[in-house]
Amino acid sequence: MKTPYDVILRPVMSEQSYENAADRKYTFIVAKNANKFDIKWAAETIFGVKVTAVNTLIRRGKKKRMGRHEGYRATTKRAIVRVTPDSPPIEFFDSAIQ
C-alpha cells in the first residue's frame, strides 16, 4: 500500500508555478509510476482540498558535461493540480499569491 507522500514528492518552486498559484493551479514533482487518479487522491488527502483536474508531464533530463565526461540529469514527472475555488489554498504557495 502506498501512502500519499510516496505519490507527491515535493512542490515545484518556480516563477511559473507561483503565477499559476494565483489561478488555483499548483505544480508538484510526483512519482514516475503515479497516474492521475493517484495524484488526485494524494493531493486531496495531504492538503484537504477538492481537486477538479490533474495534468501531467514528463521532463527529460538535460545533458550535462564535466570535462570530457557526459551525463544526464534525472528525468522527472510533474503534475499540475487544479483545485476548486471554495477549497483552502495550499500553504507552500501562500506567500507567492500575496
C-alpha positions as CSV (number, residue, x, y, z in Angstrom):
1,M,0.0,0.0,0.0
2,K,1.5,3.3,-1.0
3,T,1.0,6.5,1.0
4,P,0.1,9.9,-0.4
5,Y,3.7,11.0,0.4
6,D,5.0,8.3,-1.9
7,V,3.0,9.8,-4.8
8,I,3.6,13.6,-4.3
9,L,7.3,14.1,-3.7
10,R,7.7,17.9,-3.5
11,P,6.3,21.1,-4.8
12,V,7.9,23.0,-7.7
13,M,9.0,26.5,-6.6
14,S,9.5,28.5,-9.8
15,E,8.2,31.7,-11.2
16,Q,5.7,30.0,-13.5
17,S,4.3,27.8,-10.6
18,Y,3.9,30.9,-8.5
19,E,1.9,32.6,-11.3
20,N,-0.3,29.6,-11.7
21,A,-1.0,29.5,-7.9
22,A,-3.0,32.7,-8.4
23,D,-5.3,30.7,-10.7
24,R,-5.5,27.9,-8.1
25,K,-3.1,25.6,-10.1
26,Y,-0.3,24.0,-8.1
27,T,2.7,22.2,-9.5
28,F,4.3,19.2,-7.9
29,I,7.0,16.6,-8.7
30,V,5.4,13.2,-8.4
31,A,6.5,9.6,-8.6
32,K,7.1,8.3,-12.2
33,N,4.7,5.5,-11.9
34,A,1.8,7.6,-10.4
35,N,-1.3,8.1,-12.6
36,K,-3.8,11.0,-12.4
37,F,-6.1,9.1,-10.1
38,D,-3.3,8.5,-7.6
39,I,-2.2,12.2,-7.8
40,K,-5.7,13.4,-7.2
41,W,-6.2,11.1,-4.2
42,A,-2.8,12.2,-2.7
43,A,-3.5,15.9,-3.1
44,E,-6.9,15.6,-1.5
45,T,-5.5,13.6,1.3
46,I,-2.5,15.7,2.1
47,F,-3.8,19.2,1.6
48,G,-7.5,18.8,2.3
49,V,-8.6,20.3,-1.0
50,K,-11.1,19.3,-3.7
51,V,-9.3,18.6,-7.0
52,T,-11.0,19.4,-10.3
53,A,-8.3,18.5,-12.8
54,V,-4.8,16.9,-13.0
55,N,-2.4,17.4,-15.9
56,T,0.9,15.5,-16.0
57,L,4.1,16.0,-18.0
58,I,7.4,14.3,-18.1
59,R,10.5,16.5,-18.2
60,R,13.5,14.7,-19.8
61,G,16.8,15.2,-18.1
62,K,19.2,17.8,-19.6
63,K,22.6,16.7,-21.0
64,K,25.4,17.9,-18.7
65,R,29.2,17.8,-19.0
66,M,32.0,17.9,-16.6
67,G,35.2,18.0,-18.5
68,R,35.0,15.2,-21.1
69,H,32.5,13.2,-19.1
70,E,28.9,13.4,-20.2
71,G,25.8,12.5,-18.3
72,Y,22.1,13.4,-17.9
73,R,20.2,15.0,-15.1
74,A,17.3,12.9,-13.7
75,T,14.1,12.7,-15.7
76,T,11.1,13.9,-13.6
77,K,7.4,13.7,-13.8
78,R,5.4,16.8,-12.8
79,A,1.7,17.3,-12.1
80,I,-0.3,20.5,-12.3
81,V,-3.2,20.2,-9.9
82,R,-6.2,22.5,-10.2
83,V,-8.4,22.9,-7.1
84,T,-12.0,24.2,-6.7
85,P,-12.5,27.9,-5.8
86,D,-14.0,27.1,-2.5
87,S,-11.0,24.9,-1.4
88,P,-8.5,26.4,1.0
89,P,-5.2,27.5,-0.6
90,I,-2.1,25.2,-0.3
91,E,0.4,26.5,2.2
92,F,3.5,26.2,0.1
93,F,2.2,28.8,-2.4
94,D,0.5,31.2,0.0
95,S,3.4,33.7,0.2
96,A,3.6,34.0,-3.6
97,I,0.0,35.0,-4.0
98,Q,0.0,37.9,-1.5
